[in-house]
Each structure stands twice: as structure tokens, then as C-alpha cells.
Amino acid sequence: MEKARTGDGDITSEPATGAPDTERNNVSSAPASAEKPEYMKGPSLHMLTAGIWIALFLSTLETTIVSTSLVSIADSLSGFENRNWVVTAYFLTYTGVIILRAFQGMGGSGIYSMVLVIAPGLVPQTEYGKYIGIISSVFALASIVGPLVGGAISTTTTWRWVFLLNGPPGAASILLVAIFLPASKVEHSAPSFAARLRAKFSRKTTQRVDILGAFSLLAASVLLVFALESGGTQYKWDSAAIISTIVLSGLLWIVFIAQEMYLEHTKATQEPIFPMGLLKNRFLASMMFTTFFIGFPFVTILFTIPQQAQAVYGLSAIKASLSVLPLLLTSPAATVASGILTSTFNVPPTYLIIAGAVIQFIGVGLAIKIPLTGDDISAQQYGFEAVMGVGFGLTLSTVLTLGQLIVSKENAGVVMGALTQIRVLGGTIALAICSAILRNHLKKSLAGVITAEELEDISETLASISSLGSERAAEVKYAFAVGYRKQFQLLTGFSGAAFLASLFLISRHPVTVRGVVSKNAPSSSSDSNESTLKAPSESPQAT
């Protein structure tokens, strides 16, 4: 039997449709005398939160700061055409910065994912939305500071300082987390710092890592993005390089799925990165697809708008950094608001996700109407960005809040990491596709306007546009504007897909933060590989 919400917000015992008996038993059969989970509090929680906040700030800063300095980096290295590899950060013979950026990206994504993994175990579930709201405030500051600092650095000094800012605060964050993060939730009071470190890096812990799954997932993602980024530019779509890359990526995806299914159904020591059985839950599957499609416009637009400001309007890096400010202000504000709504006012996260998806779709769709000509960014574009920001903010953190409500505590960390990974994957794929769209459009539309050598110069640095003369420069800028409009058209389609996917979250008794507190009793099952779910009930109200 699974606890289900009634229309009045009470908890009743009724069968959960579509949930296996083992899953229902795992939810409701916990002994009444089970010990209450221990959570951090006081100075230890505050110091750990500070360490997490600093780490997330640096991780977010390294994304937003690059959004406005990317053109300067590409111009300095004579490679505007390959600029997005600094973002997608995969191995290519562009320059060494891409290789080092890849390692930096691994660290940044690891920080973001692990924060979401450990957060549910730090505070009670009723406080989780509020805690995530506090943690999410880092995105407000980093999102505002990043583009401004990136633009200022690119304008006044070398872009290399963009990557040198992490040292001192990064060291402080490492120290705080290493000291105050417990080895596990049952060792919150462990006095020995050395013992904690040994527990975190013990052989028993490392043996649980799914190495094959991690490698196949990473390799499949890298090869897919490489094909999308290089197809039609460096290589023809029907070339052996692109075809073989796509085929190999597909095979690796199959290996990943097979590996996860094998680990899920065996008693292997390794733990699956993502138990495929979780996708049997309609709500979680809907969240995965919604998050995947949300990642397409969210990641891409952060880089498209500043680049558009420099390529189409000829703005400096510092002025281009201001072009994305409305989005960066409204998105974190909506994120904090969503945390307050779900925790304080007990608003079902489902409602906020669907509302955010609708608002995002409207905002991205309106961006198609951005003027193709002009000397500066129009006022209406700022309005469109504000709408987009509200949509992004309502969905991004609320999906994570709902995720930890509908799965068992044993699977909460897995789900948090998976939702983050799939959003980043969606954004990376979209960035590669949009980059290819722009390059292919420029080659086609400018074929009779400028020579192949001039096009090559523009591909290396946008500064070459000013040397073409006013008439031809205007045509080149117009071609860029049309190319960016094509990107927004594609992103609007994916925003619509996110909205459609979110509709599958609709339930007659939507889950809320307070409504599932009693579902958090420890599972009575001894099988750690069992996919325990806590889906909102769709059965009629119990009488």
C-alpha cells in the first residue's frame, strides 16, 4: 500500500496504480519504531552550506563568465568557428584551452551534481525546498557577476584571467567541505577528520563505482556532440568520420543501457549510475524528458544572446554582457520564488513545472521576432528575455524538488544527478546543433557576398567584419541575424516539446512537500538494487 494524497491534503492508504507490490511494501511497511533520520544543524550546517555555496558560485561563474568572453577568446586564438568547443569542451586540435576546459567542466558538473545528491540528506524534507532556494541564490549572484566580469576582463585585460579566478575561493571551499561534510548520514557526529576522509576514499566505496557505465555514457555523449558540431562544416554529413562517430555513439548508448539494466537486476557490488527501472514511473519519465528539452534553450540562449550582440550589433564585450541581464535577473528570482511556494505555501511542484514550461515556450517563441537589423538591442528583446528567465527559473529547481519527493531516499541521489546530467546533455546537444545551423547558414547566404578567404577570416575573428566596408558588413550582420533567428526557431520547438512532456505530470492528487513526509520511512527491503518509487496516486480517493 502506498500513501496517497487526497484532495484535502490528507494522507490516506490506498493502492498506487502501476507500482509493483515490492515498491508499495517498501514504502508502507517500515516499522513504527524506526529511528528518525539525523540531519545537520547549527554551525556545522552553516559552514558546510558556505562551502557548497562557494563551490556552486565558482561552477556557475565559469559558465556565465565565458558567455561574454567567448568571442574574445576565439578572436585571440583565431577560431570563432570553433568557439563553442570552449563550452562543450571536448578534445580537438583547436588549442590547449579546450583540453583544460574539458577538465574544468568535469569538475564543475561534478560540483553541481553532487550538491544536488547530498542536499536531501542535510535537511528535513519539509525544509528541502527552502534550503534549495537558499543554495540557488548563488545562481543569482553568479549569473549577474559572471557576464559583467567576463566582459570587463575581455575589454581591459587578457581573457586568461577568466580561468584564474578559481584558485583562492576554490581552496576555501575544498577545506570547508572536507571538514564539515559527513562521510555518511549516520556519521554526522564523527569526530575524526582523517576517519571521514578514509571513509570517502576507501576501497569499499570505490568498488561501488560503475566504471563501464560512466565511460560508456561519457563517450557516447562526446561522440554525439562531436558529430553534431562537426557535421556539415569540418566534415560532410555523409563522410566516414561523421557516420562512424554516430554509429559508435549509438552502440555506446546501447552498452550503457545494457550495463545499467544488468547491474539493476543482479547482486553486483557496483551500483548502477541510473537504474532503468526508475523510468517505469510515469512521473519520473516525464520529468526526465521535460528537463532534457528545457536544457536545449536554457544553455544555448546564455551564449547566443551575447554573441548576437557582438556579431549583429557590433557591441563590445562589456556591453554584450548587459544584453543577457534581464534573463539572468529573472531566472534566479523565479527559482527562489518557486522554493518559497513549494515549502512555505505547499504549492504542488507539478503546477510550477507546467507553468514554467508554458512561460518558457512563450518567451523563446517571442525571441523569433527580435529585429534583424539595428545598431543596438531593442527594448522588446529585453522583455522577451525576462519572460524566458521566469520560465527557466520556475522549472529548473522545481523539477529537482519534485524528483526527491517521488522516489525513495535510496534513489534520491541517483535521480538528482540524472536530472542534472540530462539537462546538461540537452544543452550541449542544442549548442552543437545551433552552432552548425549558424555556420551552414553563413556559408550558404554569404557565398555571393564575400569571398571564401573573407568568410574564413570572419570564421576566425568577428573583427574582420568591420574591414569589409559598410555595405558588405551590413549584409554579413544581416546573415548573422537570420542565422540566430533560425536558432530561436529550433529552440522554440524544443521548448514546446518540454511543455508537452510536462503535461504527463498531471495527477488528480498532485504530490506536495508536506504531503509525502510520512512516506520517508526507511525501506524494509534488503535489496539495495530495488527501484523503490513513491509516485503520486491516481486511484480514486479512499473512503
C-alpha positions, -999 to 999 in steps of 0.1 A, spaced: 0 0 0 13 35 -8 4 66 10 -16 89 -14 -28 124 -11 -65 132 -10 -80 163 -24 -80 179 11 -42 174 15 -46 144 40 -27 112 37 -47 81 31 -37 45 25 -47 33 -10 -32 12 -37 -9 30 -61 -17 21 -97 11 10 -118 35 4 -88 48 -31 -82 39 -48 -49 75 -47 -37 76 -10 -42 44 -4 -23 56 -26 5 89 -8 7 70 25 12 45 15 38 59 -14 58 85 5 78 84 -3 115 68 22 137 98 23 159 123 32 132 148 58 142 142 93 129 169 103 104 195 127 117 201 160 100 229 186 103 222 218 122 239 247 138 274 259 129 283 227 111 254 231 87 262 268 81 298 261 74 291 233 50 264 254 33 291 281 29 315 257 13 288 244 -10 277 279 -19 312 289 -28 317 258 -49 284 264 -68 293 300 -73 326 292 -90 309 264 -110 282 288 -122 306 317 -127 327 297 -151 297 293 -173 283 328 -173 317 345 -174 326 326 -206 293 337 -222 306 372 -228 343 365 -231 339 337 -256 342 359 -287 374 375 -273 389 341 -266 380 329 -301 394 361 -317 426 358 -297 431 322 -308 418 328 -343 390 304 -341 355 319 -339 341 290 -358 353 266 -331 343 289 -302 316 265 -288 342 239 -282 353 260 -253 318 254 -239 312 218 -249 349 213 -241 359 182 -260 393 172 -272 401 189 -306 433 203 -320 419 239 -317 442 249 -288 452 237 -253 425 258 -237 398 233 -249 416 204 -233 419 222 -200 384 235 -202 372 199 -205 388 190 -172 373 222 -157 339 212 -170 342 178 -153 349 195 -120 321 220 -124 295 194 -134 306 172 -106 302 200 -81 267 208 -93 256 172 -94 270 162 -60 254 192 -43 220 180 -55 229 145 -44 238 153 -8 213 181 -2 183 159 5 203 143 34 213 176 50 179 190 60 144 175 66 122 171 36 98 199 47 128 223 46 143 210 14 126 235 -9 136 264 13 172 251 15 175 246 -22 161 282 -26 190 294 -4 215 274 -23 200 286 -56 206 322 -46 242 316 -57 229 315 -93 215 350 -89 249 364 -79 270 343 -103 246 349 -132 248 387 -127 285 389 -118 298 364 -144 289 382 -177 299 416 -163 332 403 -151 338 384 -183 330 414 -204 352 437 -182 382 412 -183 379 408 -221 378 446 -226 405 457 -202 430 428 -199 437 392 -211 409 367 -212 432 342 -193 421 359 -160 387 344 -167 401 310 -158 425 322 -130 398 334 -106 390 300 -90 422 295 -70 418 311 -35 380 307 -32 382 272 -46 407 262 -19 385 277 8 355 257 -5 375 224 -6 386 230 30 351 237 43 335 207 26 363 183 36 360 193 72 322 196 76 307 171 51 299 139 69 312 106 55 276 93 56 243 104 71 248 81 101 282 96 110 272 132 114 290 134 147 322 115 137 350 135 154 379 123 133 386 143 102 410 116 90 384 89 95 360 108 73 385 111 45 393 74 47 356 66 46 351 87 15 380 72 -4 380 36 9 383 6 -14 348 -4 -4 335 29 -17 354 29 -50 344 -6 -58 308 6 -59 315 29 -89 301 18 -122 332 24 -143 318 8 -175 286 28 -172 304 61 -166 328 55 -195 301 45 -220 278 74 -210 306 100 -213 320 85 -246 285 83 -261 278 119 -253 311 132 -265 309 113 -298 273 125 -304 282 162 -298 313 159 -319 292 146 -349 266 174 -344 293 201 -340 315 189 -370 289 177 -394 285 200 -424 315 221 -415 348 202 -409 333 170 -424 304 163 -447 274 146 -432 279 116 -453 316 113 -446 331 83 -429 341 103 -399 306 115 -391 288 83 -399 313 62 -379 310 86 -350 272 85 -349 272 47 -352 298 43 -324 278 67 -302 247 47 -308 265 15 -298 278 31 -267 244 42 -257 232 6 -260 262 -6 -239 253 20 -212 216 9 -211 225 -28 -210 251 -22 -183 226 -3 -161 199 -30 -166 224 -57 -157 235 -41 -125 200 -33 -115 189 -69 -117 220 -86 -102 237 -86 -68 268 -69 -82 289 -48 -59 288 -19 -84 258 4 -82 241 15 -115 246 51 -124 209 52 -133 186 22 -126 165 19 -157 136 6 -137 130 41 -124 117 51 -158 87 28 -153 74 56 -131 54 79 -154 62 110 -134 99 104 -133 100 96 -170 81 128 -177 105 148 -156 135 134 -174 121 143 -208 109 178 -196 144 185 -181 161 173 -212 142 196 -235 144 225 -211 182 222 -213 181 230 -251 171 267 -248 185 274 -214 221 266 -221 221 278 -257 205 312 -251 230 321 -224 257 321 -252 236 330 -282 224 364 -269 259 379 -261 273 365 -293 245 380 -313 251 414 -296 287 414 -308 282 399 -342 250 417 -353 251 450 -333 289 453 -330 288 458 -293 318 454 -271 322 425 -247 313 446 -217 281 459 -234 273 425 -247 274 412 -211 245 435 -203 224 422 -231 216 390 -212 210 407 -178 171 406 -179 172 368 -182 199 364 -156 179 385 -131 145 370 -135 156 333 -136 172 332 -101 144 353 -87 119 328 -101 140 299 -87 139 314 -52 102 321 -55 95 285 -65 113 273 -34 92 295 -12 60 285 -30 66 248 -26 79 249 10 60 277 27 28 277 7 28 240 -1 21 246 -38 25 213 -58 57 214 -77 39 199 -107 19 232 -111 51 253 -112 68 230 -136 40 231 -161 36 269 -157 73 274 -161 73 253 -193 45 274 -207 62 307 -199 95 295 -213 78 284 -245 62 318 -249 95 337 -241 116 317 -265 89 319 -292 88 357 -289 125 358 -294 119 348 -330 106 384 -335 138 401 -325 146 427 -352 171 416 -378 187 450 -383 197 478 -360 226 494 -342 216 482 -307 195 457 -288 158 466 -289 137 471 -258 114 443 -267 142 418 -267 149 426 -230 112 419 -223 114 386 -241 144 377 -220 126 385 -188 98 361 -198 123 334 -206 140 339 -173 108 334 -153 101 302 -172 136 288 -167 136 297 -130 103 281 -123 112 248 -139 149 241 -132 149 238 -94 113 227 -90 120 196 -111 147 187 -86 123 193 -57 97 170 -72 123 145 -81 133 138 -45 96 137 -34 86 108 -57 114 84 -52 128 66 -22 157 81 -3 179 54 -16 173 66 -51 171 103 -44 208 110 -51 207 90 -84 176 109 -96 191 143 -87 223 135 -106 204 121 -136 181 151 -139 212 174 -138 231 153 -163 203 150 -188 197 188 -187 233 195 -194 234 169 -221 204 185 -238 220 219 -236 253 206 -250 235 189 -279 215 220 -286 246 242 -286 263 219 -311 232 219 -334 227 257 -332 264 262 -340 261 240 -370 229 258 -381 246 292 -380 278 281 -398 259 264 -426 236 294 -430 265 318 -432 283 297 -458 251 295 -479 239 331 -476 272 348 -480 285 328 -509 279 356 -534 286 384 -510 321 378 -498 350 357 -509 359 323 -494 390 339 -479 369 367 -463 345 341 -449 374 323 -434 386 355 -418 352 360 -402 352 324 -390 385 332 -372 375 366 -357 344 388 -358 367 419 -360 371 411 -397 336 422 -404 345 459 -400 371 456 -427 345 447 -454 331 481 -459 298 494 -447 276 478 -474 290 443 -473 294 445 -435 257 452 -432 249 421 -453 271 400 -432 255 412 -400 221 406 -415 231 370 -423 242 365 -387 209 379 -375 189 355 -397 211 326 -385 204 334 -349 167 336 -357 169 301 -371 184 290 -338 155 306 -319 130 288 -342 146 255 -334 147 262 -296 111 272 -297 102 237 -310 122 221 -282 105 244 -256 72 232 -269 84 196 -265 93 204 -229 58 217 -223 42 186 -238 64 163 -217 54 182 -185 17 175 -191 23 139 -182 30 151 -146 -7 160 -142 -24 140 -115 -57 143 -96 -38 143 -63 -5 161 -71 22 155 -46 34 183 -23 63 188 1 42 184 32 20 157 17 47 130 14 66 134 47 51 102 60 65 83 30 101 87 40 103 58 64 132 35 57 126 7 33 122 -28 47 137 -44 17 172 -57 19 178 -55 -18 197 -23 -24 192 -26 -62 154 -25 -59 140 6 -76 117 20 -48 93 46 -61 68 69 -45 46 80 -73 16 103 -67 -15 82 -66 -40 83 -94 -65 60 -78 -99 73 -65 -100 89 -31 -103 64 -4 -134 64 17 
